[in-house]
């Protein structure tokens, strides 16, 4: 049986992780959240009190990583990690390291699973350009800000909607205009609108993946 790779790209807060989890469960695929890898590196950098402008020290942290776990954790979703991860993820050698880790993890997991679904912001355009199915998740900034605001409140953090919206707009601009692996709609990808109900989203996805 031929192994299948599904790439999921989209802006911050578009619901890529939830969609990837849905696909993984329905089609019995392994789910890899590329953002977790960046967040884990970010958490290590924060714990070691490394200045984000000190690339030499960040590289030392990277070089001392023996194994980068793809497992998610509540602490990785806090606002301080999220903000710093957006800075860390722009560094070229960090991106190269994470991209290599993703390929190693997927190669390993495809020995046990019939397919892998990977979500991020350059998966179909840069990391897995040969993915069988490429999805791009589209959601307006205001909707993403509202969802993130509610998520932070549930995590017990203080959150101001207007501030979150501004940060998301700035994050989108940075992701689209960054020099290395900018956020784009990958070639041959299918746009999924995740603005309304999740049922509506899954209906769109199942139409695309109906032949799996």
GROMACS elastic network, one bead per residue, 0.5 to 0.9 nm:
[ bonds ]
;  ai    aj funct       b0    kb
    1   114     6  0.76628   500
    2   114     6  0.76660   500
    2   115     6  0.86414   500
    3   110     6  0.68687   500
    3   113     6  0.80335   500
    3   114     6  0.53171   500
    3   115     6  0.52401   500
    3   116     6  0.81556   500
    4    29     6  0.86681   500
    4   110     6  0.85531   500
    4   114     6  0.65925   500
    4   116     6  0.63938   500
    4   117     6  0.83760   500
    4   131     6  0.74091   500
    4   132     6  0.61190   500
    4   133     6  0.81144   500
    4   212     6  0.84871   500
    5    29     6  0.89185   500
    5   106     6  0.88887   500
    5   115     6  0.56230   500
    5   117     6  0.58364   500
    5   118     6  0.76808   500
    5   128     6  0.80285   500
    5   130     6  0.81549   500
    5   132     6  0.55410   500
    5   133     6  0.66963   500
    5   134     6  0.86102   500
    6    20     6  0.87869   500
    6    23     6  0.89695   500
    6   115     6  0.77819   500
    6   116     6  0.62535   500
    6   118     6  0.63327   500
    6   119     6  0.84961   500
    6   124     6  0.83976   500
    6   128     6  0.87590   500
    6   131     6  0.57001   500
    6   132     6  0.60877   500
    6   134     6  0.58664   500
    6   135     6  0.75439   500
    7    20     6  0.88175   500
    7   116     6  0.84688   500
    7   117     6  0.58654   500
    7   118     6  0.51033   500
    7   119     6  0.59717   500
    7   120     6  0.81009   500
    7   122     6  0.89779   500
    7   123     6  0.57453   500
    7   124     6  0.52936   500
    7   128     6  0.70839   500
    7   129     6  0.85866   500
    7   131     6  0.61654   500
    7   132     6  0.81116   500
    7   133     6  0.63490   500
    7   135     6  0.60843   500
    7   136     6  0.83333   500
    7   189     6  0.89042   500
    8    16     6  0.64764   500
    8    17     6  0.87220   500
    8    19     6  0.84198   500
    8    20     6  0.72427   500
    8   117     6  0.73394   500
    8   118     6  0.60282   500
    8   120     6  0.63442   500
    8   121     6  0.78232   500
    8   122     6  0.86465   500
    8   123     6  0.66639   500
    8   124     6  0.69323   500
    8   133     6  0.86174   500
    8   134     6  0.61424   500
    8   136     6  0.57926   500
    8   137     6  0.71592   500
    9    16     6  0.70431   500
    9   118     6  0.85875   500
    9   119     6  0.58601   500
    9   120     6  0.52205   500
    9   122     6  0.63110   500
    9   123     6  0.61664   500
    9   124     6  0.67181   500
    9   125     6  0.84201   500
    9   134     6  0.78469   500
    9   135     6  0.62662   500
    9   137     6  0.62059   500
    9   183     6  0.81420   500
    9   184     6  0.83479   500
    9   185     6  0.75723   500
    9   186     6  0.79701   500
   10    13     6  0.83888   500
   10    14     6  0.63204   500
   10    15     6  0.84049   500
   10    16     6  0.68870   500
   10   119     6  0.83341   500
   10   120     6  0.69316   500
   10   121     6  0.55805   500
   10   122     6  0.83596   500
   10   135     6  0.83734   500
   10   136     6  0.53283   500
   10   138     6  0.64124   500
   10   139     6  0.85597   500
   10   183     6  0.73697   500
   10   184     6  0.80578   500
   10   185     6  0.78035   500
   11    14     6  0.57657   500
   11    15     6  0.88537   500
   11    16     6  0.85563   500
   11   120     6  0.84060   500
   11   121     6  0.65653   500
   11   136     6  0.88924   500
   11   137     6  0.75075   500
   11   138     6  0.75125   500
   11   139     6  0.80892   500
   11   141     6  0.89709   500
   11   168     6  0.88724   500
   11   171     6  0.84690   500
   11   172     6  0.64081   500
   11   175     6  0.79188   500
   11   176     6  0.89570   500
   11   183     6  0.72646   500
   12    15     6  0.80701   500
   12    16     6  0.84644   500
   12   120     6  0.87599   500
   12   121     6  0.80378   500
   12   144     6  0.79078   500
   12   168     6  0.70994   500
   12   171     6  0.74411   500
   12   172     6  0.71730   500
   12   175     6  0.89557   500
   13    16     6  0.75024   500
   13    17     6  0.89647   500
   13   139     6  0.83693   500
   13   141     6  0.85208   500
   13   143     6  0.89727   500
   13   144     6  0.53251   500
   13   145     6  0.75360   500
   13   147     6  0.76930   500
   13   148     6  0.67760   500
   13   168     6  0.81376   500
   14    17     6  0.85266   500
   14   137     6  0.62757   500
   14   138     6  0.65081   500
   14   139     6  0.55791   500
   14   140     6  0.82607   500
   14   141     6  0.85591   500
   14   143     6  0.86552   500
   14   144     6  0.60641   500
   14   194     6  0.70970   500
   14   195     6  0.83988   500
   15    18     6  0.54702   500
   15    19     6  0.62750   500
   15    20     6  0.86147   500
   15   137     6  0.75017   500
   15   139     6  0.84449   500
   15   144     6  0.83256   500
   15   194     6  0.72620   500
   16    19     6  0.51823   500
   16    20     6  0.60021   500
   16    21     6  0.85677   500
   16    33     6  0.87238   500
   16   119     6  0.60067   500
   16   120     6  0.73217   500
   16   136     6  0.87408   500
   16   137     6  0.67423   500
   17    20     6  0.50533   500
   17    21     6  0.61216   500
   17    22     6  0.85907   500
   17    31     6  0.87972   500
   17    32     6  0.89343   500
   17    33     6  0.66652   500
   17   118     6  0.87993   500
   17   119     6  0.64961   500
   17   120     6  0.84186   500
   18    21     6  0.51103   500
   18    22     6  0.62261   500
   18    23     6  0.87663   500
   19    22     6  0.50559   500
   19    23     6  0.63064   500
   19    24     6  0.86128   500
   19   119     6  0.88197   500
   19   137     6  0.89919   500
   19   198     6  0.86678   500
   19   201     6  0.82546   500
   19   202     6  0.77814   500
   19   205     6  0.86904   500
   20    23     6  0.51501   500
   20    24     6  0.60711   500
   20    25     6  0.86006   500
   20    31     6  0.64012   500
   20    32     6  0.82088   500
   20    33     6  0.81232   500
   20   117     6  0.61082   500
   20   118     6  0.69451   500
   20   119     6  0.65659   500
   21    24     6  0.50362   500
   21    25     6  0.61291   500
   21    26     6  0.85409   500
   21    29     6  0.89704   500
   21    30     6  0.87580   500
   21    31     6  0.63665   500
   21   117     6  0.83406   500
   22    25     6  0.52844   500
   22    26     6  0.60766   500
   22    27     6  0.84446   500
   22   202     6  0.80920   500
   23    26     6  0.52069   500
   23    27     6  0.58202   500
   23    28     6  0.76826   500
   23    29     6  0.71416   500
   23    31     6  0.82867   500
   23   117     6  0.72798   500
   23   202     6  0.87327   500
   23   205     6  0.83224   500
   23   206     6  0.88046   500
   24    27     6  0.55384   500
   24    28     6  0.52179   500
   24    30     6  0.57153   500
   24    31     6  0.56788   500
   24   115     6  0.84722   500
   24   116     6  0.74457   500
   24   117     6  0.65296   500
   25    28     6  0.51461   500
   25    29     6  0.66766   500
   25    30     6  0.83845   500
   25    31     6  0.87393   500
   26    29     6  0.79058   500
   27   114     6  0.86540   500
   27   115     6  0.82576   500
   27   212     6  0.78085   500
   28   113     6  0.73525   500
   28   114     6  0.73044   500
   28   115     6  0.75806   500
   28   116     6  0.87961   500
   29   110     6  0.89068   500
   29   113     6  0.59513   500
   29   114     6  0.62086   500
   29   116     6  0.50344   500
   29   117     6  0.64996   500
   30   106     6  0.83197   500
   30   109     6  0.68784   500
   30   110     6  0.80215   500
   30   112     6  0.88416   500
   30   113     6  0.63310   500
   30   114     6  0.82302   500
   30   115     6  0.64057   500
   30   117     6  0.62037   500
   30   118     6  0.83816   500
   31   115     6  0.89345   500
   31   116     6  0.58811   500
   31   118     6  0.59289   500
   31   119     6  0.81181   500
   32    35     6  0.88225   500
   32    36     6  0.83989   500
   32    70     6  0.67293   500
   32    71     6  0.84933   500
   32   102     6  0.78468   500
   32   105     6  0.82509   500
   32   106     6  0.78058   500
   32   116     6  0.73321   500
   32   117     6  0.63130   500
   32   119     6  0.66807   500
   33    36     6  0.56254   500
   33    37     6  0.74946   500
   33    70     6  0.70749   500
   33    71     6  0.84498   500
   33    72     6  0.81251   500
   33   117     6  0.84828   500
   33   118     6  0.58548   500
   33   119     6  0.52691   500
   33   120     6  0.66943   500
   34    37     6  0.54673   500
   34    38     6  0.69369   500
   34    39     6  0.88928   500
   34    70     6  0.77250   500
   34    98     6  0.77917   500
   34    99     6  0.84474   500
   34   102     6  0.70765   500
   34   118     6  0.68512   500
   34   119     6  0.60258   500
   34   120     6  0.54186   500
   34   121     6  0.85257   500
   34   123     6  0.83834   500
   35    38     6  0.51898   500
   35    39     6  0.60737   500
   35    40     6  0.85666   500
   35    85     6  0.84229   500
   35    89     6  0.89586   500
   35   119     6  0.77878   500
   35   120     6  0.61642   500
   35   121     6  0.86185   500
   36    40     6  0.60062   500
   36    41     6  0.86464   500
   36    69     6  0.83418   500
   36    70     6  0.61101   500
   36    71     6  0.71471   500
   36    72     6  0.60834   500
   36    73     6  0.84305   500
   36    76     6  0.71840   500
   36    77     6  0.88525   500
   37    40     6  0.51622   500
   37    41     6  0.64433   500
   37    42     6  0.86386   500
   37    68     6  0.67282   500
   37    69     6  0.71109   500
   37    70     6  0.59817   500
   37    71     6  0.85379   500
   37    72     6  0.89060   500
   37    98     6  0.66059   500
   37   101     6  0.84067   500
   37   102     6  0.84794   500
   38    41     6  0.52617   500
   38    42     6  0.61680   500
   38    43     6  0.86844   500
   38    85     6  0.61144   500
   38    86     6  0.85484   500
   38    88     6  0.72743   500
   38    89     6  0.62909   500
   38    94     6  0.81202   500
   38    95     6  0.83466   500
   38    98     6  0.70897   500
   39    43     6  0.60646   500
   39    44     6  0.86109   500
   39    76     6  0.58683   500
   39    77     6  0.80985   500
   39    81     6  0.63917   500
   39    82     6  0.71338   500
   39    84     6  0.83390   500
   39    85     6  0.55551   500
   39    86     6  0.88980   500
   39    88     6  0.86366   500
   39    89     6  0.87908   500
   40    43     6  0.50893   500
   40    44     6  0.63192   500
   40    45     6  0.87026   500
   40    68     6  0.74668   500
   40    69     6  0.78078   500
   40    70     6  0.84667   500
   40    72     6  0.89230   500
   40    76     6  0.68835   500
   40    81     6  0.87505   500
   40    85     6  0.87452   500
   41    44     6  0.51383   500
   41    45     6  0.62698   500
   41    46     6  0.86915   500
   41    58     6  0.89895   500
   41    61     6  0.80082   500
   41    62     6  0.74881   500
   41    65     6  0.88241   500
   41    68     6  0.81087   500
   41    85     6  0.80791   500
   41    88     6  0.80854   500
   41    94     6  0.86425   500
   42    45     6  0.50690   500
   42    46     6  0.61653   500
   42    47     6  0.86029   500
   42    76     6  0.87896   500
   42    81     6  0.64356   500
   42    82     6  0.85949   500
   42    84     6  0.64886   500
   42    85     6  0.54892   500
   42    87     6  0.89629   500
   42    88     6  0.65512   500
   42    89     6  0.87338   500
   43    46     6  0.50558   500
   43    47     6  0.60852   500
   43    48     6  0.85579   500
   43    75     6  0.86837   500
   43    76     6  0.72608   500
   43    81     6  0.63868   500
   43    84     6  0.87052   500
   43    85     6  0.83971   500
   44    47     6  0.51378   500
   44    48     6  0.61730   500
   44    49     6  0.85666   500
   44    50     6  0.88558   500
   44    61     6  0.74740   500
   45    48     6  0.52068   500
   45    49     6  0.61871   500
   45    50     6  0.54145   500
   45    51     6  0.80428   500
   45    52     6  0.79482   500
   45    57     6  0.87173   500
   45    58     6  0.67772   500
   45    61     6  0.69505   500
   46    50     6  0.61985   500
   46    51     6  0.82960   500
   46    52     6  0.87562   500
   46    81     6  0.81892   500
   46    84     6  0.85333   500
   47    50     6  0.78081   500
   48    61     6  0.86111   500
   50    53     6  0.84644   500
   50    54     6  0.70773   500
   50    57     6  0.66309   500
   50    58     6  0.69856   500
   51    54     6  0.52979   500
   51    55     6  0.83148   500
   51    57     6  0.79291   500
   51    58     6  0.81835   500
   52    55     6  0.70194   500
   52    57     6  0.86911   500
   52    58     6  0.73870   500
   52    84     6  0.80576   500
   52    87     6  0.76773   500
   52    88     6  0.73090   500
   53    56     6  0.88291   500
   53    57     6  0.89838   500
   53    58     6  0.86226   500
   54    57     6  0.55562   500
   54    58     6  0.64306   500
   54    59     6  0.87727   500
   55    59     6  0.60212   500
   55    60     6  0.85862   500
   55    91     6  0.83749   500
   56    59     6  0.51364   500
   56    60     6  0.63896   500
   56    61     6  0.88961   500
   57    61     6  0.64173   500
   57    62     6  0.87600   500
   58    61     6  0.50679   500
   58    62     6  0.63462   500
   58    63     6  0.87027   500
   58    88     6  0.88362   500
   58    94     6  0.86147   500
   59    63     6  0.60843   500
   59    64     6  0.86363   500
   59    93     6  0.77536   500
   59    94     6  0.78778   500
   60    63     6  0.50569   500
   60    64     6  0.62789   500
   60    65     6  0.89111   500
   61    64     6  0.53214   500
   61    65     6  0.66649   500
   62    65     6  0.54284   500
   62    66     6  0.88801   500
   62    93     6  0.89114   500
   62    94     6  0.74698   500
   62    97     6  0.78980   500
   63    66     6  0.80286   500
   65    68     6  0.66499   500
   67   101     6  0.88975   500
   68    98     6  0.87995   500
   68   101     6  0.75283   500
   69    72     6  0.83883   500
   70   102     6  0.87860   500
   70   105     6  0.82604   500
   72    75     6  0.87262   500
   72    76     6  0.70779   500
   72    77     6  0.86851   500
   73    76     6  0.54952   500
   73    77     6  0.72906   500
   74    77     6  0.55346   500
   74    78     6  0.72649   500
   74   155     6  0.86631   500
   75    78     6  0.56011   500
   75    81     6  0.79534   500
   76    79     6  0.86436   500
   76    80     6  0.89580   500
   76    81     6  0.61239   500
   76    82     6  0.75590   500
   77    80     6  0.84403   500
   77    81     6  0.66456   500
   77    82     6  0.64413   500
   77   152     6  0.89317   500
   77   155     6  0.88783   500
   78    81     6  0.55360   500
   78    82     6  0.62620   500
   78    83     6  0.88427   500
   78   152     6  0.77877   500
   78   155     6  0.78931   500
   78   157     6  0.82940   500
   79    83     6  0.60921   500
   79    84     6  0.85794   500
   79   152     6  0.77836   500
   79   157     6  0.82687   500
   80    83     6  0.53771   500
   80    84     6  0.63054   500
   80    85     6  0.84622   500
   81    84     6  0.52934   500
   81    85     6  0.58017   500
   81    86     6  0.86423   500
   82    85     6  0.51242   500
   82    86     6  0.64886   500
   83    86     6  0.55081   500
   83    87     6  0.70738   500
   84    87     6  0.51667   500
   84    88     6  0.62018   500
   84    89     6  0.85621   500
   85    89     6  0.58279   500
   85    90     6  0.86575   500
   86    89     6  0.53794   500
   86    90     6  0.68462   500
   86   171     6  0.76869   500
   86   174     6  0.89951   500
   86   175     6  0.87379   500
   87    90     6  0.56048   500
   87    91     6  0.74525   500
   88    91     6  0.57340   500
   88    94     6  0.71685   500
   88    95     6  0.86649   500
   89    92     6  0.78529   500
   89    94     6  0.65154   500
   89    95     6  0.61824   500
   90    93     6  0.89876   500
   90    94     6  0.76916   500
   90    95     6  0.71569   500
   90   175     6  0.85515   500
   90   178     6  0.73974   500
   90   179     6  0.85504   500
   90   180     6  0.72277   500
   90   181     6  0.87963   500
   91    94     6  0.53612   500
   91    95     6  0.63207   500
   91    96     6  0.88443   500
   91   180     6  0.83482   500
   92    95     6  0.51642   500
   92    96     6  0.62707   500
   92    97     6  0.86479   500
   92   180     6  0.68093   500
   93    96     6  0.50654   500
   93    97     6  0.61172   500
   93    98     6  0.86223   500
   94    97     6  0.51027   500
   94    98     6  0.61660   500
   94    99     6  0.85228   500
   95    98     6  0.51257   500
   95    99     6  0.59471   500
   95   100     6  0.84818   500
   95   180     6  0.85342   500
   95   181     6  0.87395   500
   96    99     6  0.51302   500
   96   100     6  0.61634   500
   96   101     6  0.85853   500
   97   100     6  0.52552   500
   97   101     6  0.62313   500
   97   102     6  0.87444   500
   98   102     6  0.61266   500
   98   103     6  0.87108   500
   99   102     6  0.51109   500
   99   103     6  0.64263   500
   99   104     6  0.87685   500
   99   123     6  0.88712   500
   99   126     6  0.87247   500
   99   127     6  0.61260   500
  100   103     6  0.52322   500
  100   104     6  0.62972   500
  100   105     6  0.86745   500
  100   127     6  0.85095   500
  101   104     6  0.51146   500
  101   105     6  0.60899   500
  101   106     6  0.85676   500
  102   105     6  0.51392   500
  102   106     6  0.60755   500
  102   107     6  0.84778   500
  102   118     6  0.86952   500
  102   127     6  0.80521   500
  103   106     6  0.52023   500
  103   107     6  0.60045   500
  103   108     6  0.85320   500
  103   127     6  0.77672   500
  103   128     6  0.81584   500
  104   107     6  0.51933   500
  104   108     6  0.62281   500
  104   109     6  0.86594   500
  105   108     6  0.51728   500
  105   109     6  0.61276   500
  105   110     6  0.86357   500
  106   109     6  0.50060   500
  106   110     6  0.59764   500
  106   111     6  0.88169   500
  106   115     6  0.89193   500
  106   116     6  0.67731   500
  106   118     6  0.86924   500
  107   110     6  0.53981   500
  107   111     6  0.70479   500
  108   111     6  0.57390   500
  108   112     6  0.76727   500
  109   112     6  0.54632   500
  109   113     6  0.60052   500
  109   114     6  0.88884   500
  109   115     6  0.82573   500
  109   116     6  0.75527   500
  110   114     6  0.63308   500
  110   115     6  0.61004   500
  110   116     6  0.68840   500
  111   114     6  0.79614   500
  112   115     6  0.87680   500
  113   116     6  0.72074   500
  118   123     6  0.70220   500
  118   124     6  0.89770   500
  118   128     6  0.88164   500
  119   122     6  0.85081   500
  119   123     6  0.65632   500
  119   124     6  0.89016   500
  120   123     6  0.57150   500
  120   124     6  0.87430   500
  121   124     6  0.82725   500
  121   125     6  0.84205   500
  121   175     6  0.82127   500
  121   181     6  0.83167   500
  121   182     6  0.79206   500
  121   183     6  0.57353   500
  121   184     6  0.80049   500
  122   125     6  0.51676   500
  122   126     6  0.52925   500
  122   127     6  0.64935   500
  122   128     6  0.85180   500
  122   181     6  0.61237   500
  122   182     6  0.71245   500
  122   183     6  0.62282   500
  122   184     6  0.75523   500
  122   185     6  0.89667   500
  122   186     6  0.80861   500
  123   126     6  0.55776   500
  123   128     6  0.55045   500
  123   129     6  0.72438   500
  123   131     6  0.87924   500
  123   134     6  0.86955   500
  123   186     6  0.84752   500
  124   127     6  0.62980   500
  124   128     6  0.52087   500
  124   130     6  0.76133   500
  124   131     6  0.66200   500
  124   133     6  0.86909   500
  124   134     6  0.59874   500
  124   135     6  0.79953   500
  124   136     6  0.87336   500
  124   185     6  0.84178   500
  124   186     6  0.55979   500
  124   187     6  0.78609   500
  124   189     6  0.78422   500
  125   128     6  0.70617   500
  125   129     6  0.55841   500
  125   181     6  0.78286   500
  125   182     6  0.89417   500
  125   183     6  0.84239   500
  125   184     6  0.72696   500
  125   185     6  0.74790   500
  125   187     6  0.69834   500
  126   129     6  0.57920   500
  126   181     6  0.66527   500
  126   186     6  0.84929   500
  127   130     6  0.87403   500
  128   131     6  0.54997   500
  129   132     6  0.89080   500
  129   134     6  0.87486   500
  129   186     6  0.82726   500
  129   187     6  0.85736   500
  130   133     6  0.86779   500
  131   134     6  0.63342   500
  133   188     6  0.84724   500
  133   189     6  0.71778   500
  133   190     6  0.82076   500
  133   208     6  0.82118   500
  133   209     6  0.78515   500
  134   186     6  0.73599   500
  134   187     6  0.83168   500
  134   188     6  0.69011   500
  134   190     6  0.62223   500
  134   191     6  0.87302   500
  135   185     6  0.87032   500
  135   186     6  0.83135   500
  135   188     6  0.89013   500
  135   189     6  0.52731   500
  135   191     6  0.59147   500
  135   192     6  0.66447   500
  135   205     6  0.85075   500
  136   184     6  0.89031   500
  136   185     6  0.62980   500
  136   186     6  0.75444   500
  136   189     6  0.63648   500
  136   190     6  0.59756   500
  136   192     6  0.59307   500
  136   193     6  0.85532   500
  137   190     6  0.85622   500
  137   191     6  0.59300   500
  137   193     6  0.60637   500
  137   194     6  0.64530   500
  138   191     6  0.66807   500
  138   192     6  0.60034   500
  138   194     6  0.60337   500
  138   195     6  0.73473   500
  139   142     6  0.84490   500
  139   143     6  0.67353   500
  139   144     6  0.66477   500
  139   192     6  0.88205   500
  139   193     6  0.63112   500
  139   194     6  0.56318   500
  139   195     6  0.50631   500
  139   196     6  0.88542   500
  140   143     6  0.55302   500
  140   144     6  0.64549   500
  140   145     6  0.87938   500
  140   195     6  0.70090   500
  141   144     6  0.50770   500
  141   145     6  0.60440   500
  141   146     6  0.86237   500
  141   165     6  0.68192   500
  141   168     6  0.67070   500
  141   169     6  0.66288   500
  141   172     6  0.86852   500
  142   145     6  0.50966   500
  142   146     6  0.62429   500
  142   147     6  0.87237   500
  142   165     6  0.63247   500
  142   168     6  0.87581   500
  143   146     6  0.51809   500
  143   147     6  0.63085   500
  143   148     6  0.86807   500
  143   165     6  0.89653   500
  143   195     6  0.69394   500
  144   147     6  0.51652   500
  144   148     6  0.61372   500
  144   149     6  0.85109   500
  144   165     6  0.78975   500
  144   168     6  0.78885   500
  144   195     6  0.85068   500
  145   148     6  0.51154   500
  145   149     6  0.59987   500
  145   150     6  0.86611   500
  145   161     6  0.66416   500
  145   162     6  0.81868   500
  145   163     6  0.88619   500
  145   164     6  0.56466   500
  145   166     6  0.84988   500
  145   167     6  0.86599   500
  145   168     6  0.67440   500
  146   149     6  0.50734   500
  146   150     6  0.63599   500
  146   151     6  0.86895   500
  146   161     6  0.65444   500
  146   164     6  0.80995   500
  146   165     6  0.77849   500
  147   150     6  0.52523   500
  147   151     6  0.62166   500
  147   152     6  0.87884   500
  148   152     6  0.62018   500
  148   153     6  0.86311   500
  148   159     6  0.89999   500
  148   161     6  0.84763   500
  148   164     6  0.74089   500
  148   165     6  0.89791   500
  149   152     6  0.53580   500
  149   153     6  0.63810   500
  149   154     6  0.87917   500
  149   158     6  0.89665   500
  149   159     6  0.59878   500
  149   160     6  0.69447   500
  149   161     6  0.57393   500
  149   164     6  0.67242   500
  149   165     6  0.88122   500
  150   153     6  0.51246   500
  150   154     6  0.62621   500
  150   155     6  0.87233   500
  150   159     6  0.82819   500
  150   161     6  0.88445   500
  151   154     6  0.51201   500
  151   155     6  0.63205   500
  151   156     6  0.88417   500
  151   157     6  0.89256   500
  152   156     6  0.64084   500
  152   157     6  0.53518   500
  152   158     6  0.70489   500
  152   159     6  0.63724   500
  153   156     6  0.50845   500
  153   157     6  0.53742   500
  153   158     6  0.63527   500
  153   159     6  0.64294   500
  154   157     6  0.74313   500
  155   158     6  0.89705   500
  159   163     6  0.79184   500
  159   164     6  0.75079   500
  160   163     6  0.54276   500
  160   164     6  0.63194   500
  160   165     6  0.87961   500
  161   164     6  0.50946   500
  161   165     6  0.61585   500
  161   166     6  0.86662   500
  162   165     6  0.51525   500
  162   166     6  0.62604   500
  162   167     6  0.86724   500
  163   166     6  0.51764   500
  163   167     6  0.62192   500
  163   168     6  0.86788   500
  164   167     6  0.51076   500
  164   168     6  0.61699   500
  164   169     6  0.86909   500
  165   168     6  0.51501   500
  165   169     6  0.62482   500
  165   170     6  0.86468   500
  166   169     6  0.52212   500
  166   170     6  0.62361   500
  166   171     6  0.85414   500
  167   170     6  0.50900   500
  167   171     6  0.59575   500
  167   172     6  0.85613   500
  168   172     6  0.60787   500
  168   173     6  0.85614   500
  169   172     6  0.51635   500
  169   173     6  0.62988   500
  169   174     6  0.86976   500
  170   173     6  0.50852   500
  170   174     6  0.61639   500
  170   175     6  0.85947   500
  171   174     6  0.50693   500
  171   175     6  0.60449   500
  171   176     6  0.85136   500
  172   175     6  0.51134   500
  172   176     6  0.60299   500
  172   177     6  0.84650   500
  172   183     6  0.81487   500
  173   176     6  0.52425   500
  173   177     6  0.60378   500
  173   178     6  0.83246   500
  174   177     6  0.52686   500
  174   178     6  0.56886   500
  174   182     6  0.84073   500
  174   183     6  0.88937   500
  175   178     6  0.54672   500
  175   179     6  0.89425   500
  175   181     6  0.84104   500
  175   182     6  0.55411   500
  175   183     6  0.53431   500
  175   184     6  0.88405   500
  176   179     6  0.87637   500
  176   181     6  0.87816   500
  176   184     6  0.67780   500
  177   180     6  0.88617   500
  177   182     6  0.60700   500
  177   183     6  0.77539   500
  178   181     6  0.70594   500
  178   182     6  0.52122   500
  178   183     6  0.80575   500
  179   182     6  0.63473   500
  181   184     6  0.84559   500
  183   186     6  0.87451   500
  184   187     6  0.88870   500
  185   188     6  0.86506   500
  185   189     6  0.68651   500
  185   190     6  0.86751   500
  185   191     6  0.81701   500
  186   189     6  0.54979   500
  186   190     6  0.87150   500
  187   190     6  0.89832   500
  190   208     6  0.81164   500
  192   201     6  0.68889   500
  192   204     6  0.66459   500
  192   205     6  0.72309   500
  193   196     6  0.77848   500
  193   200     6  0.84769   500
  193   201     6  0.64883   500
  193   204     6  0.81089   500
  194   197     6  0.73144   500
  194   198     6  0.69565   500
  194   200     6  0.77419   500
  194   201     6  0.54460   500
  194   202     6  0.89435   500
  195   198     6  0.84251   500
  195   201     6  0.81946   500
  196   199     6  0.85032   500
  196   200     6  0.68816   500
  196   201     6  0.75928   500
  197   200     6  0.52964   500
  197   201     6  0.66280   500
  197   202     6  0.89340   500
  198   202     6  0.61492   500
  198   203     6  0.85464   500
  199   202     6  0.51224   500
  199   203     6  0.61539   500
  199   204     6  0.87305   500
  200   203     6  0.51953   500
  200   204     6  0.65432   500
  200   205     6  0.88860   500
  201   204     6  0.52563   500
  201   205     6  0.63657   500
  201   206     6  0.87706   500
  202   206     6  0.59904   500
  202   207     6  0.85357   500
  203   206     6  0.52570   500
  203   207     6  0.63602   500
  203   208     6  0.88825   500
  204   207     6  0.53531   500
  204   208     6  0.66503   500
  204   209     6  0.89576   500
  205   208     6  0.51947   500
  205   209     6  0.61988   500
  205   210     6  0.83152   500
  206   210     6  0.53925   500
  207   210     6  0.53188   500
  207   211     6  0.85955   500
  208   211     6  0.78304   500
  209   212     6  0.56251   500
